[in-house]
Amino acid sequence: MTYKYVNPFTVAALAAGNNTLATVPTGTVYQVRSAKIHNPSAGVITIEIHIVAPAGSVASTNQIIKRPIAVNETYMCPELLNMTLVAGTTVVAIGQTLNAELSVAEVVQ
């Protein structure tokens, strides 16, 4: 078993629609170490983050975060801290032009 820190989604602007921040590979478990959202735009933008089970899709039932991000605000996403994600799970973010970053501890079995 190996254990290491990885950034499956480094700082990048979100596009319109669903943005995959990470998909946990087969034989692997992720533990979220940090996640942050920053709004560099001139207006308030709402972020949505979903934890989608294997073979699932984005829905209100798997939404973990939905909140407005003020101009120049950085939100540290405490809802995700230490969350364990099994193989096949996908982290999806919605919030066009927001900057996102995700860091995880990866355990390969």
ZADO-1210 file (C-alpha; in nm, 4 decimals, padded with zeros to 6 digits):
<atoms>
<atom x="00.0000" y="00.0000" z="00.0000" code="MET" pos="1"/>
<atom x="00.1328" y="00.3459" z="-00.0913" code="THR" pos="2"/>
<atom x="00.0294" y="00.6813" z="00.0511" code="TYR" pos="3"/>
<atom x="00.1070" y="01.0174" z="-00.1098" code="LYS" pos="4"/>
<atom x="-00.0339" y="01.3680" z="-00.1523" code="TYR" pos="5"/>
<atom x="-00.1589" y="01.4631" z="-00.4986" code="VAL" pos="6"/>
<atom x="-00.3380" y="01.7567" z="-00.6584" code="ASN" pos="7"/>
<atom x="-00.5880" y="01.6025" z="-00.9003" code="PRO" pos="8"/>
<atom x="-00.7142" y="01.9528" z="-00.9827" code="PHE" pos="9"/>
<atom x="-00.4659" y="02.2390" z="-00.9524" code="THR" pos="10"/>
<atom x="-00.5725" y="02.6025" z="-00.9579" code="VAL" pos="11"/>
<atom x="-00.7800" y="02.6587" z="-01.2695" code="ALA" pos="12"/>
<atom x="-01.0870" y="02.8544" z="-01.3775" code="ALA" pos="13"/>
<atom x="-01.4062" y="02.6511" z="-01.3947" code="LEU" pos="14"/>
<atom x="-01.5812" y="02.6325" z="-01.7307" code="ALA" pos="15"/>
<atom x="-01.9576" y="02.6483" z="-01.7825" code="ALA" pos="16"/>
<atom x="-02.1467" y="02.3383" z="-01.6661" code="GLY" pos="17"/>
<atom x="-02.0033" y="02.0428" z="-01.4760" code="ASN" pos="18"/>
<atom x="-01.6288" y="02.0445" z="-01.4048" code="ASN" pos="19"/>
<atom x="-01.4667" y="01.7225" z="-01.2852" code="THR" pos="20"/>
<atom x="-01.2164" y="01.8059" z="-01.0112" code="LEU" pos="21"/>
<atom x="-01.1205" y="01.4429" z="-00.9488" code="ALA" pos="22"/>
<atom x="-01.2199" y="01.0866" z="-01.0247" code="THR" pos="23"/>
<atom x="-01.0787" y="00.8281" z="-00.7851" code="VAL" pos="24"/>
<atom x="-00.8905" y="00.5574" z="-00.9802" code="PRO" pos="25"/>
<atom x="-00.9578" y="00.1847" z="-00.9380" code="THR" pos="26"/>
<atom x="-00.7748" y="00.0342" z="-00.6403" code="GLY" pos="27"/>
<atom x="-00.7374" y="00.3758" z="-00.4799" code="THR" pos="28"/>
<atom x="-00.8963" y="00.5751" z="-00.1989" code="VAL" pos="29"/>
<atom x="-00.8735" y="00.9547" z="-00.1720" code="TYR" pos="30"/>
<atom x="-00.8929" y="01.1535" z="00.1484" code="GLN" pos="31"/>
<atom x="-00.9545" y="01.5245" z="00.0862" code="VAL" pos="32"/>
<atom x="-00.6796" y="01.7325" z="00.2498" code="ARG" pos="33"/>
<atom x="-00.7800" y="02.0741" z="00.1165" code="SER" pos="34"/>
<atom x="-01.0186" y="02.2334" z="-00.1281" code="ALA" pos="35"/>
<atom x="-01.0603" y="02.5985" z="-00.2054" code="LYS" pos="36"/>
<atom x="-01.2633" y="02.8185" z="-00.4333" code="ILE" pos="37"/>
<atom x="-01.1708" y="03.1766" z="-00.5256" code="HIS" pos="38"/>
<atom x="-01.3803" y="03.4361" z="-00.7060" code="ASN" pos="39"/>
<atom x="-01.1621" y="03.6689" z="-00.9174" code="PRO" pos="40"/>
<atom x="-01.4607" y="03.8104" z="-01.1080" code="SER" pos="41"/>
<atom x="-01.6512" y="04.1375" z="-01.0638" code="ALA" pos="42"/>
<atom x="-01.9712" y="03.9718" z="-00.9370" code="GLY" pos="43"/>
<atom x="-02.0972" y="03.7166" z="-00.6862" code="VAL" pos="44"/>
<atom x="-02.0982" y="03.3592" z="-00.8238" code="ILE" pos="45"/>
<atom x="-02.2569" y="03.0535" z="-00.6633" code="THR" pos="46"/>
<atom x="-02.0414" y="02.7421" z="-00.6264" code="ILE" pos="47"/>
<atom x="-02.1903" y="02.3943" z="-00.6240" code="GLU" pos="48"/>
<atom x="-01.9829" y="02.0898" z="-00.5361" code="ILE" pos="49"/>
<atom x="-02.1152" y="01.7366" z="-00.5740" code="HIS" pos="50"/>
<atom x="-01.9703" y="01.4033" z="-00.4638" code="ILE" pos="51"/>
<atom x="-02.0951" y="01.1611" z="-00.7284" code="VAL" pos="52"/>
<atom x="-02.0940" y="00.7868" z="-00.6571" code="ALA" pos="53"/>
<atom x="-01.9577" y="00.5438" z="-00.9169" code="PRO" pos="54"/>
<atom x="-02.1954" y="00.5246" z="-01.2163" code="ALA" pos="55"/>
<atom x="-02.3989" y="00.8138" z="-01.0695" code="GLY" pos="56"/>
<atom x="-02.4698" y="01.1628" z="-01.1974" code="SER" pos="57"/>
<atom x="-02.4848" y="01.5166" z="-01.0588" code="VAL" pos="58"/>
<atom x="-02.8058" y="01.5641" z="-00.8575" code="ALA" pos="59"/>
<atom x="-02.9368" y="01.7611" z="-00.5610" code="SER" pos="60"/>
<atom x="-02.9043" y="01.4452" z="-00.3493" code="THR" pos="61"/>
<atom x="-02.5233" y="01.4401" z="-00.3816" code="ASN" pos="62"/>
<atom x="-02.4660" y="01.8143" z="-00.3469" code="GLN" pos="63"/>
<atom x="-02.2232" y="01.8899" z="-00.0623" code="ILE" pos="64"/>
<atom x="-02.1807" y="02.2669" z="-00.1062" code="ILE" pos="65"/>
<atom x="-02.3989" y="02.5373" z="-00.2570" code="LYS" pos="66"/>
<atom x="-02.3146" y="02.8921" z="-00.1550" code="ARG" pos="67"/>
<atom x="-02.2430" y="03.2318" z="-00.3071" code="PRO" pos="68"/>
<atom x="-01.8780" y="03.3349" z="-00.3332" code="ILE" pos="69"/>
<atom x="-01.8290" y="03.7103" z="-00.3013" code="ALA" pos="70"/>
<atom x="-01.5967" y="03.9146" z="-00.5212" code="VAL" pos="71"/>
<atom x="-01.2344" y="03.8375" z="-00.4260" code="ASN" pos="72"/>
<atom x="-01.3442" y="03.5823" z="-00.1609" code="GLU" pos="73"/>
<atom x="-01.1577" y="03.2556" z="-00.1093" code="THR" pos="74"/>
<atom x="-01.3705" y="02.9805" z="00.0446" code="TYR" pos="75"/>
<atom x="-01.1816" y="02.6897" z="00.2040" code="MET" pos="76"/>
<atom x="-01.4618" y="02.4277" z="00.1728" code="CYS" pos="77"/>
<atom x="-01.4579" y="02.2822" z="00.5270" code="PRO" pos="78"/>
<atom x="-01.7434" y="02.0496" z="00.4248" code="GLU" pos="79"/>
<atom x="-01.4934" y="01.8455" z="00.2214" code="LEU" pos="80"/>
<atom x="-01.2048" y="01.8316" z="00.4695" code="LEU" pos="81"/>
<atom x="-01.1038" y="01.4715" z="00.5529" code="ASN" pos="82"/>
<atom x="-01.3825" y="01.3256" z="00.3378" code="MET" pos="83"/>
<atom x="-01.2895" y="00.9749" z="00.2179" code="THR" pos="84"/>
<atom x="-01.3726" y="00.8944" z="-00.1434" code="LEU" pos="85"/>
<atom x="-01.3762" y="00.5383" z="-00.2776" code="VAL" pos="86"/>
<atom x="-01.2718" y="00.4210" z="-00.6245" code="ALA" pos="87"/>
<atom x="-01.4981" y="00.5499" z="-00.9009" code="GLY" pos="88"/>
<atom x="-01.6245" y="00.8481" z="-00.7013" code="THR" pos="89"/>
<atom x="-01.6137" y="01.1825" z="-00.8831" code="THR" pos="90"/>
<atom x="-01.5915" y="01.5345" z="-00.7383" code="VAL" pos="91"/>
<atom x="-01.7807" y="01.7801" z="-00.9608" code="VAL" pos="92"/>
<atom x="-01.7873" y="02.1612" z="-00.9326" code="ALA" pos="93"/>
<atom x="-02.0231" y="02.4102" z="-01.0978" code="ILE" pos="94"/>
<atom x="-01.9421" y="02.7821" z="-01.0947" code="GLY" pos="95"/>
<atom x="-01.8181" y="02.9316" z="-01.4193" code="GLN" pos="96"/>
<atom x="-01.5071" y="03.1548" z="-01.3852" code="THR" pos="97"/>
<atom x="-01.4430" y="03.0609" z="-01.0208" code="LEU" pos="98"/>
<atom x="-01.0924" y="02.9269" z="-00.9525" code="ASN" pos="99"/>
<atom x="-01.0809" y="02.5850" z="-00.7872" code="ALA" pos="100"/>
<atom x="-00.8110" y="02.3701" z="-00.6291" code="GLU" pos="101"/>
<atom x="-00.8302" y="02.0232" z="-00.4743" code="LEU" pos="102"/>
<atom x="-00.5596" y="01.8373" z="-00.2811" code="SER" pos="103"/>
<atom x="-00.5952" y="01.4782" z="-00.1603" code="VAL" pos="104"/>
<atom x="-00.4048" y="01.2042" z="00.0159" code="ALA" pos="105"/>
<atom x="-00.4006" y="00.9078" z="-00.2221" code="GLU" pos="106"/>
<atom x="-00.3933" y="00.5545" z="-00.0823" code="VAL" pos="107"/>
<atom x="-00.3221" y="00.2861" z="-00.3439" code="VAL" pos="108"/>
<atom x="-00.4040" y="-00.0639" z="-00.2254" code="GLN" pos="109"/>
</atoms>
